[in-house]
Amino acid sequence: MKLKAIIHEAEEGGYWAEVPALPGCVSQGETREELEENLREAIAGWLEAGEEEFVSAPKQQILEVAV
């Protein structure tokens, strides 16, 4: 399964990320590598919890744009 995550630089240093397809699924890390590891764990935990909101609401759409 592949999911898209939006990565942000944290104001206090490090990074945080959110997974739009999984409401409330966020994680953080001091480095990109730590963030990716923590995000995988957060996604696995979210999916294990059996969240019923896995698919985005019908009116929401994600557009991937290459520039």
C-alpha positions in Angstrom: 0.0 0.0 0.0 1.3 3.5 -0.9 0.1 6.6 0.9 1.1 10.2 0.3 2.4 12.3 3.2 2.9 16.0 3.4 6.2 16.9 5.1 6.7 20.2 6.9 9.8 21.7 8.5 9.0 22.4 12.1 9.7 25.9 13.4 11.7 24.6 16.4 13.7 22.3 14.1 13.2 18.9 12.7 10.2 17.8 10.6 6.6 16.8 11.0 4.2 15.1 8.5 0.6 14.4 8.0 -1.2 11.7 5.9 -4.2 13.3 4.2 -5.9 9.9 3.5 -5.7 9.0 7.2 -7.3 11.8 9.3 -5.3 12.5 12.4 -2.3 10.5 11.3 0.7 12.7 12.0 4.2 12.2 13.2 7.5 14.1 13.7 11.2 13.5 13.8 14.5 15.4 14.2 15.7 14.2 10.8 14.0 13.1 7.6 15.1 9.5 8.3 13.6 9.6 11.8 10.5 11.2 10.5 10.0 8.4 7.9 10.5 5.7 10.5 8.1 7.4 12.9 5.6 8.0 10.1 5.6 4.3 9.1 4.9 3.4 12.8 2.1 6.0 13.0 0.5 4.7 9.8 0.7 1.1 11.0 -0.9 2.0 14.3 -3.6 4.0 12.6 -4.5 1.0 10.3 -4.3 -1.4 13.2 -6.8 0.7 15.2 -9.3 -0.2 12.5 -10.2 3.4 11.7 -13.3 3.5 9.5 -12.4 6.9 7.9 -9.6 5.4 5.8 -11.0 6.7 2.5 -11.2 10.5 2.1 -14.6 12.0 2.2 -16.3 11.8 -1.2 -16.1 15.5 -1.8 -12.4 15.7 -1.0 -9.8 15.2 -3.8 -6.1 15.2 -3.9 -4.3 16.5 -6.9 -0.7 15.7 -7.6 1.0 18.4 -9.7 4.5 18.3 -11.2 6.1 21.6 -11.9 
